[in-house]
């Protein structure tokens, strides 16, 4: 209950159902915007491999925000809620900007295009997705102490950008009032680093050093793109959304991979994915290839080598080894289905 200055009582009332709660947050993203990062609603009920995202938002500086809504009366294990949001970040981070835009029926691109920004926001969104820099917001009408404890621990001891926000509903005569309270959020230092829209100098220099040496040693197949945390190596005759890639991974490792982003699906994408699958577990200079099916619906996929950063000087040699091992087989899969 809230008491106004003229002694009017404003009583807390329940949401009709979770759909109403989602609609309130979608229509008023500022309720979750304590840091004034400029939250923009993109779409409700976005289908992913991990299930339906209740509300998808994006900040003005290119951070994707996943909002999971829960009402106290809809009993669900607190562990299940936390597992679900971690599953969401794993699923969404496997997508490119264009794949995620497709899942929103192009609403993501439309919202970004409405912004007056000096940055290439699709590229920034893509960079952040590749490095898992996604914000997760658990929005509830009431949060019990156990949920606060679990979410608080994850926020303080992991790299997740994780928030727990309570949004209560009140009624005054014939109008409704909504009161947000941020109960848990990622520590300020981590949060600021993640939502800044900038990439650290260390990341830039690491990738730039690798690609400059690659372009000198393999001038017939130069790197492509302007990504700060990744750079593509394209093969002549292949579609642009099928390419090799150097990617800044984390503090300890970087990735060398073959990325099949041909998101239109169909026989060509499936054929290339089948060809890539046969290299799972193969060895490239002592490193094992991991096959990853990025998206079941479109058959997009990856072959991934995880390399310690102490092995940066071998990056060109290892990339060339991956190309030599796989290029002919992938080219045949493309030819046979075209």
N, C-alpha and C positions, 0 to 999 in steps of 0.2 A: 504494500500500500504506500502511496505517495500523498503527502499533505501539501497543498498549495498555500501561498501566502494569505489567501482569503478563506483558509480553513476548509477548502473543498477536498474531499477524499477521492483519490484516483486509485481504484482497485486493480490488482493484477488479475488478468483473466487468461485462460488457456487458449492456445491456437486450436482451431477446429481440427486440423490434421497436419501431417508433415507437408502436404502439398501447399497449404497456405503459408507455412513457415518458409518454404523454398521460394514462393512467389514474393513474399515480403523482402527477402534478401536479394533476389534477382532485381526487383524494382528499386531497391535502396541499397546498393553495394556500399554506400558510405557508412552503413552500420558496422561493417567489418574493416573500416579504413582508418584505424586509429592514427597511423603514421602519415595520413594524407598522401599516400602514394598514387592516388588517382585510380582507384579500382573501377574497372569497366566490365559490366556483365556481358557475357558472350552467348551462352546458351544453357538451358536446363536439360537435364537427363541426356547427357552425352554418352553414347555407347562406346565402351572400350573392352579389351580382352579381360579386364578385371571386373567388369560389370558397369552399371550406370553411374556416372558421376552426377551428383545431385545438381550442382551449379558450377559451371566453368566461368572463370573470370580472367582478366589480364590487367596488369598494371600499365601505366603510361610509359614505363621504361622497359616493358617487354618480359615481365615475369608472369608465367602462367600460374593461376591460383585455382586450386581444386577445393571446393567447399562441400563438405559432408555434413548433412543436417540430421540431427537426432532429437526427438522429443523424449522427455523423461518418462512419460507414461508408456512409450513403446519400448518395452524391455528388450535390451540386447546386451550381450556380454561386452564389458568394457574392453576386454582383450580382442574380441571380434571386431570392434570398431577400429582399434588401433591397427590390427592386422589388415583390415580392409583399406585403410588409407595408405599404408605402405605398399600394398598391392597396386593401388592406383598410381603411385609415383613410378613404380617399376614399369607399368604398362604405358603410361604417357611418355616417359623418358625414352621409350623405344621408338617413338614416332618422330618424324621430321615435322617441320612447320607445316608443310603442305599436306601431309597425312592427317595431322590434327585438324587442320582447316577443313579437310574433306569430311571428317567426322562431325564437324559443326555445320555442315552444309554451307560452307564458305562464310559463316558468320564471323569467325575469327578474323579473317582478312578484311571483311567489311568494317568491323569495329576499329581495326588498326588504321585502315585507310581514312577514317574520319578524324584521326588525330593530326594535329599540326606538330610534327616532330622533325628535328634535324637529323635523327638517327635512322638507319635502315632497320626498322623494327622487325620485319620478318626474319632478317639474318640474326638479330639479337635473340629473338625467341628461339630460333633454331639452335644457336650456340648454347643457350641455357637448357634446352631440352636435352641436348647431347651430353651435358655434364650433370644432369639430374637436378638442376637448380630450379625447382618447382616449389611453390608455397602450398602448404596443406593447412586448411582451416577446418576445424571441427566446430560447428555451430550448434548450440543447444539452447533450449529454453531454460533448463536448470542443470547444473553440473554437480554430480556428487563428488565427495572427497577422493574416492578411489580413482575416478577418471582424471581429476586434476593431478593426482600424484603420478599416475602413469605417464600422462602427456607431458607434465613438467619434467620428469626424469628424461624422457626422450629429447625434449627441447634443449636440455642442459648438457646432455652427454652424447649427442649424435650431431651429424651435420644437416639433419632435416630442418627446413624452415617451417616450423610447426606452431600453430596457434590454436588456442581453445578460447572461444568467445561465447559468452552467454547473452542472449537477446530476449529480454522479457517483454511481455505484451500487457498493456494497461488500457483501461477504458475510462473515458471521461465523457459523461452524457452520451452523445452519439458519435464520438470520434475515438480513434485508437491511437495510443502512444507507444513507441518502442524504445526500450532503453538497453543499449549494449554495454557489456563489461568484459574487457579482455582479461581473462584469468591466467592464461599462460601464453607466452610467445617466445620465440627463439631469442637467445641472448643478443643484446644490441649489436655487439661487434660482428657476430655472424650474420645477423639480419641485414645490417647495413652493407656488408660485403656482397650479399646475395642479391639485394634489390637495387643496387646502384646503377645497373645497366652498363657497367663497365667491366672490362676484363683486366686482370692484374698484369703488370709488366712482366712478371715471371712467366705467365702463360704465353703471352705474346712472343717473348724472346725465345722461349723453348721451341715453339712451333716454327718461328722464323729461322732459327738456326738450322733445324732439320731440313726445311724446304729449300733453303738457299744452297745447302750442300747437295741435295737431290737434283736441283735444277742444273748444277754444274756437272755432276757425274752422269746424269741421264737426260741430256738436253732434248732427246727425241720424244720424251714423254714428260713435259713440264707439268708442275702442279697448277691447279686451277682453283679459282674462288678467292674470296676475301675474308673468310672466317678467321676469327682470332684464335679459336681453340682447335680448329681443324683445317686441313687443306686436302683437296682432292687430287688424285692422279687419274686422268682419264685415258682410256684406250681408244685409238682411232677406229671408227666404225661402230663403237658401242653407243647406245643411247646415253644421254647425259646423266640420267638418274640411275646408272649402273657404273660404279667407279670404285677405285681403290682409295684409301684415305689414311692420312696421319691424324691422330686425335689425341689431344691432351687429356689424359685420364683423371688422375688425382695426384696427390702429393708424392706418391711413390712410383707410379707407373704411367706409361703412355700406351696407346693402342695403335696397331696397324691392322687394317681390315679391308675386306671387300664388301661393299655395301650395295645391296639390290633394293633400290627405292622405287622401282617401277610400280607405283601404287595403283595403276589401272587394273591390276589383276590379269586374268585371262591366261591363255596357254603359254605365252612368252614368259611371263613372270614365274609361272609354276615350273616351266621347263628349266629356267635358270636356277631357281631354288632347288630343284631336284639335283641339278648338276653340282651345286655348291655343297649340298648335304653330304655327298660322297667324300668330301675332304675333311669331315669331322675327325679329329684325332690325329691328322697327319702332322708330320714334323717339319718345321722350317727352322734350320739352324738351332736346334735344341728346344724350340718353343712349339707347344701343341696348339693346333687350330681348334677353336671352339665354334661350332655352328649354332646360330641363333635364329629362330623363326620370329621375326619382328612382329608380324601381324597375320593372324590366321585368315582373316577375311580377304586380304589382298595378296597373300603369299610372299610378301616382302621378307628379306632375310639378310643375314650377315655372316661372314667368316671373320673371326676375331683372334688376333694374337696380342697378348698382354705382355709388355716388355718393361722390365725395371728401368727407371730413369738413369740408373748408372750405366746402362747399355745404350745411351743416346747415340754414341759414335757409330754404332752398328745399325742404326735405323735404316739407312739407305740399302745396305746389304740385305737386311731382313725383308724389307719391302720388295726388293727385286726378286728375292727368293719366293715370296708369296705369288708374285706376278708370274714368274716362270712356271710355278707349279700349277696354277689354275687357269691362266689366260686361254690356252688352246681349248680346254674343255668347255669353258663358259662361252667362247666364241662359237663352237659347234652347236651348243644348245640354242644360241640366238639364231643361227642360220637355219637350223632344222625346223624352227617354228615360225619363220618369217616367209 
